[in-house]
Amino acid sequence: MKKAKFQHPMTKVEAIVGWVYVFVHIFAMPYIVSALNAFVFPKLGFQLNSTWLNFLYYAIGFVFLMGFLFHFLRESFGNMWNNFMATVVSVLIGYVAYIFLSAAVNLMIGFFVPSTVNPNSAAINSIIRINPKKMVVIGVLLAPVVEETLFRGVVFGTLRRKNAILAYVVSSLLFSVYHLWSYFLDGGSLWDLLYLLQYIPAGLVLGWCYEHSGSVWASVFLHMLINYVSITVTIG
């Protein structure tokens, strides 16, 4: 595949705002949403279940990105159309690579902790079985746009301008921590740190997909595909 030229049409203001929101989204927004559900919504006569809390969490992120990073997303969408075949091929190759890398990591983790389950995956799968249709909307439509704009568009993209290796390492590690840090605070064991490795394949492949396609939307579509297959398997 001919590699498309790496393009990152993000302004300095978007980059600054994006980096600030990356940490707000990871570390502050879960508590903000929980606080709203505990103290504000009951006064309005309702409370949200875990499915709707997830929807609110990503909906807030989506609205924020549309308001403050719309220029980047629009320009990147144009880059996707200009390199459409590179986008398609990057998504297909990326998905195959993700399957093999994830299988290898899971085999390794299973060797060390064969009797435990990734707490984040267990929580998500439980919600999927209760509300599969709503989780398709969240996991296939909202979450990929929000997470790829932040972790690949903001983190990977801005660091890639300076150093490619640094971009892959930081974006992948931050993506892993994003999925599990709250469980460590709730008393997770040191063995649970191994589950951070389960998100490294996705982080690397999604970054590669963006870099080789020339558009962050390629990684968005790859992320959508990964989540759709995962949700479908869980439902089935």
C-alpha positions, -999 to +999 in steps of 0.1 A: +000+000+000+012+035-009+015+054+023-005+087+023+014+118+035+008+123+072-015+152+077-025+169+109-046+200+102-050+210+138-044+246+148-023+255+179-055+267+197-072+234+189-042+215+201-041+233+234-078+230+240-076+193+229-048+185+254-067+201+282-098+181+274-079+149+271-072+150+308-106+163+317-122+135+297-100+108+313-098+120+349-125+146+357-155+139+335-164+104+350-166+122+385-186+151+370-211+128+354-214+107+386-219+139+407-246+151+384-264+117+387-260+117+425-268+153+434-284+171+405-306+147+386-325+134+417-336+170+424-350+170+388-369+138+396-348+112+378-315+093+379-296+076+351-286+039+349-251+029+338-260+028+301-273+064+301-244+076+322-221+062+295-242+079+268-240+112+287-203+109+292-196+104+255-223+128+244-206+156+263-173+148+247-189+147+213-205+181+217-173+195+230-153+182+200-179+195+175-177+229+192-139+232+196-122+208+172-147+209+143-121+226+120-097+197+125-124+171+120-137+188+088-102+192+073-093+156+082-125+144+066-115+161+034-081+144+036-099+111+039-118+116+006-086+127-011-069+095+000-100+072+000-083+040-011-055+046+014-082+049+041-100+017+030-068-003+029-055+011+062-087+001+079-086-035+065-049-040+073-053-024+106-082-047+116-063-078+107-032-066+126-053-058+156-068-093+156-034-110+156-017-087+180-046-089+205-046-127+203-009-127+211-013-104+241-043-123+254-024-156+253+005-140+272-019-125+299-037-158+301-005-175+310+001-152+340-035-146+352-056-174+338-085-171+362-093-134+362-111-111+338-104-076+326-127-055+349-134-029+322-143-055+297-165-073+323-184-041+331-189-032+294-201-067+285-226-066+313-241-033+301-241-046+265-262-077+275-287-054+293-290-027+266-274-039+234-291-014+211-281+016+232-245+003+235-243+000+198-250+037+195-225+045+223-198+020+213-200+022+175-210+058+169-201+081+198-171+065+215-149+060+184-153+096+173-145+110+208-116+087+216-100+089+182-102+126+180-086+128+215-060+100+215-051+099+179-060+134+167-047+154+197-022+131+214-007+111+186-011+139+160+006+167+179+035+144+192+039+128+157+050+163+144+080+160+167+088+123+171+069+093+157+081+068+183+071+092+211+037+096+195+030+058+194+043+052+230+025+081+247-008+078+228-009+040+234-001+042+271-025+070+277-052+050+258-045+020+281-046+040+313-078+056+302-096+023+302-084+010+336-072+037+360-104+039+379-104+002+386-069+005+401-082+032+425-110+008+436-085-017+449-072-036+418-043-059+423-008-055+407-017-084+384-044-062+369-017-040+355-012-067+329-046-058+315-031-025+304-014-045+277-047-055+262-052-020+249-017-015+235-025-034+202-055-011+195-035+020+204-006+011+181-028-001+152-051+029+154-021+053+154-007+034+124-040+037+106-041+074+111-005+078+100-007+057+069-041+069+057-035+106+062-068+111+081-079+106+117-113+094+102-096+062+091-088+054+127-124+064+137-138+039+112-114+012+123-123+018+159-160+015+149-153-018+132-135-032+162-162-021+187-190-034+164-175-068+161-169-070+198-204-059+207-219-084+181-199-113+196-210-103+231-246-102+222-244-134+202 
